[in-house]
Amino acid sequence: MKSLVGFALLLGAALSVNGQVASHAPTGNAKQPPASSVSVFQVSDKPVARVNGAVLTDRDLLREMLEIFPYARQHNGFPKAQEASIRAGALQMIIFEELVYQEALRRKLAVPPQQMKESEVEFQKQFHSAEEYRQYLNTEMGGSEQNVREKIKRSLLIEQVLKTDVENRSAVTLAEAKTYYDKNADQFRVPESFSFQTISIIPPQNPNAEQKTEAVKRANEALKQAKATGSFQDFGLLAEKISEDDYRVNMGEHKSVERDKLPPQVVKAFLSMKPGQVSDLIQVEQAYTIVRLTSHTSAGKRSFEEVKGSLRTELQKQKYEKLRVDLDRRLRANAKVELL
């Protein structure tokens, strides 16, 4: 889980219209530039939601939208087709974070002084210079170091609640992963597939006899050179030099392709080859193709040992999201949330 100190603060905490610090510290990527990133977008600190009386503004909303779709910074805006859904998702997230913060206050949670001190140091390191930090302080924090400390504290309190109620409870044991694996066997079956490289010589459309003859001549010369290669690298460099198919820009490489998606004549060649071998010329429609087999994966089921790491990670993500949604539901049950 990303650090809440970073994602709640780097882009700055919004000031409400009357000059008071808004209660919500919005999300933002700790690697992103600070407050200046927001300046290309129009914000007026207009209230967009009220959570048990705490006001969230369009500045809070924008920062969360930028967290969801950071490319908006490069393009100076959000894709029109996606903007409404990005806005809706961002609005729900800033409301959720405000509810979590208020829950932390209800539980009377505290931030240890040493953790607070370390977080302040880490936060300031995210700025490229003292001048950049001062600019952020003046434009986003009303010139107040205390405002910065309050926002850091708020982020750490949110983090505490999420850690105890969501993150710590989302762990998936090896035994749980194995149970899932055994009950969902079909998810781990893999079809027969091949990885390979190609060099193709492609005559023009509707070639005449002379053009066909020329293509065959070039294909045979390509085959002679391909047979002389001794490695993936050698074949790939040759593909980049002489191949006329689209894969030439990637050393002729085709990553795992299922058997039923390949032409029968190519499959027939592969079944008689060992990894590293180069085929004879294979005609696929008008093209003359040479293939070098990289690997052949038989149909079967991936073992638990192969998948256990990625499976536990995926199951943990699913469990985390379910727990987060459950927490959101519980907090909303007794809250007064108004969309403005």
N, C-alpha and C positions, 0 to 999 in steps of 0.2 A: 504493500500500500504506500502511495506517495506521501511524503512528509506534509502534514497539514500546515506547518509553519511556512514552508515554501509556497504551497498552493493557495494559502489564504492571504498572503501578504505581499508577494513580490510586486504585483501590479498595483498595490496600494489599497487602503481602506477608504471607502467612499465617505464624503462629507455630505450631510443632508442639507436641504436648502437653507435652514436657519443657522447653519454654521456649526451644528453639533455633530459629533461623530456618530454615524449610523451604527446600529448594533451589529449589523452583518459584516463579516470579513469575507469577501468573495473569493472564489477559487481562481487560480492562475498557475502556470507552470513555472517552477523555480528556475528553469533555464531560460525563460523568456526575458526580454528587456523589460525594465520597470515602467513606471507610469506613462512615459511618452508613447508607448504602444497604443494606449487607449485614445490618444488625442486625435487620431484620424477618424474616429467615429463620433457621432453626435450624441451627447448625453446632457441632461439638464437636472440630474438629481431628482427627477420626478418619481414619486412613490409608485411602485408596481405591486406591492403586497404588504399586508400587515399581519404579523404573527404574534398573537397574544399582546398586541399593542406595539410591538417592535416594527419599525418601518424598514422595508427593503426598497432600494431605489433602482432606477434604470442603469445606474453606474454599476451596481452590484450585478445586475442581470447581464450587462454587456461583458463583464469580466468572465462570468461563467460561460457565456456563449463562446468567448474566445478560447476558453479551456476546452470546450467540446470540439470547436472547429478552428484551430490555431492558424490555418492557412488564410483565414480572413485578413490577417495582418498584411500578408503579401499582396492580396488582391483587393485590399481596401473595401472589403464587404463580404457578405455571406451569399452563397448561391441562392437565387430567388426561389428555386424549387424546394430548397431545404430549410430556408430561413425560419419558417413558421414552426417546424418540428424542433429545430435547434433552440429556438426561443422557449418553446413549451418545456423541453427537457431541462434547460437552464433554470427556468423559473421554479420547477419542482425541486431542483437540487439546492438552490439557495434557501428555499423554505425548509427543506430537510435539515440543512446545516444549522439554521437558526433554531429549529426545534431541538436539535442535539445540544446546542450551546445552552439553551434554557434548561434542558434536563441536567446538564453538568452543574449549573447553578443550584438547581433544586436539590441535587445530591450533596451540595456543599463540597465539591471537589476542589483541590488546591494544586498549585504547581510548585514543586520544590524550588527554592531560590537558585540552586546550582543549575538545574535544568533551564530555568528562566535565563540565567546569565549566558549559558552556552548557546541557547537559541538566539539571543540578541546578537551574539558575535557571528553566528552562522548566517543570520539574516543579512547583516551588513556586508558580509563577504560577497553576496550576490551582485553587488553594484560594482561597476568597473572603476569608479573613482569616488573620492569624497564629494566632488562637485555634483556628480550624478545622484548621490544619496541626498545631498542638500536640496536638490531640485525636487526629488521625490517627497522629501519631508515637507517642503513648502507647498507643493501643489496638491498632495494627497493627504497629508497629515496635519494641515493647518499650522505647520512649523513646530509641532509639539512632539518631543521625544516620548512623552508620557502616552500620547495616542498610539505610537508605535508599540510601546510595551503592552498596552491594553490589548491591542490586536494580536500580538504574539501570544499573550496569555490566553486569549479567547481560542485561538487555534489549538493550543496545547490541551485545553480543556475538552474541545471537541474530539481531539485525538484520543484522549483517555476513555471517553464513552465508547467510541467506535472500537477501540482495542478490546475493552472488556466485554462488550455486548455483541460484537460482530467478529473481529479478527481472531481473537483467542478461541472462539467457539467454532470457527470455520475450518479448523485443522482436520485433515482426512488421514486416517491411519492406513498403514499398508494392508491391514486385514480388511478394512472397508473397501479399499480399491480392488482387492482380490475378489471380494463378494460381488462387486459391480461387474467386474470382468467375467466372472463365471455366469452371471445372470444375463449378460448382454453379449453373448459370443459372436453374433452376426456382425456387430460393430467392428470386430477386429479381424475379419476375414479380408484377405487381399487377393485381387485377381492376378492372373499371370501378366507380367509386364516386361518391357525391355527398355533399357537406356542405351543410347547409341549416338553416333555422329554421322552426318551425311555430307557428301559432295555431289552436287547435281549439275548436270549440263542440260540446259533447256533450250530447244530450238524455238524459233519464232512460231506464232500461231499460223496454222495452215501452211506449213513449210512446203516448198517445192522440192523436187528430187535433189537438186544441188545443195539446198540448205540442210536436208536430212543427212546427206553424205558428210557435209562439213560438221554437223553435230556429232555424228558417230565418230568421226576422226578425233574431235576434241575430247569426247568421252573416253575413248581408248587411251589417249595420251594422259588424261586425268587418272585413269585406272592404273596406268604404269607408275605414275608418281605416288598414288595413294598406297599401292602395294609396297613401295619402298619406305614408307614411314614406319617408325618403330614405337610410337607412343601416342597417347592422347594429344599431347602438345604438338607433336609433329603433324599429325593428321589435321588438328584444329587450325594450325597456321596455314596449311595448304588449303583448307576449306575457305579460310578468310581471303586467300589470294585468288582462287580460281572458281569456287562454287558459285552457282547462279540462283540458289534458293535463299529464302529469307533467313535461314539459320546460319548463314556464313558470318554474320556479324557477331555470333556467339560461339565461334570455333566449331560450327556445324553441330553443336550439341543439342540433342533432344533428351530431356530428362524423362523419367519414368512414363512410358506410354503403354496403356493396356493393349493386350493382344488383339482384341476385337476392334480396335480403332486403327489398326495398321492394314495396309494392302496385303492380300494373301501371299503374293510373291515375295514380299519383304519378310513376312513371318516364316515362310518356307526357308528362306536363306538363313534367318537367325537360328532356326532349329538345327541347322547343320554346322553352326559356328560355335567357337569358344570365345569368351571375353578377350578382346585385344585383336581378334582376327578381322581382316578386311574382305568384304565380299567381292564377287565379280560384278559386272554391270547388271543392274536390274532396271528394266523399263517399267516405269509407272506413268501410265497415260503417255504423254509426249516426252516426258523427262527421262534422262538416263542417270540413274542414281547409283552411287557407291556407298555402302554402309560399313561402319566400323562398330562392332558390338562392344558396349561398355560393360553391361551386366544383364543377366536374365534372372528375373524373380519368378519362381513357380507360384502357382495359386496355392493358397493355404491360409493359415490363421497365425497372426502375430502372437508370439508368446507373451506371457505376463511380464517376464523379465525385460522384454523389449519395450513394452508400453507403460510400465508401472510409474516411471517418473512423470511423463506427460499426462498420464491418466490422473494421477493424484493432483497435479496442478490444475487440470481442467475441472475436476470434481470440487476442488477447494474454491475455485472461482464461482462455480454455481452455488455452492453452499454459502459463500460470503454474500452473494447478491440476494439470496433468499432471506438470510438473516437481516441484511440491511433493509430490505423491503418490509419485513416483519416489524423491525424497529420503527420505521417510518409510520407504519399503520398504527402501532401502539401509541406513538407520540401524538399523532393527529387525532386520535380518538377523543382526547380531552382538551384539544387545543382549539382556539378560535383563529382560523386562517381566512383572511379576506384578500381577494384579488382586486386590485384597484385599476 
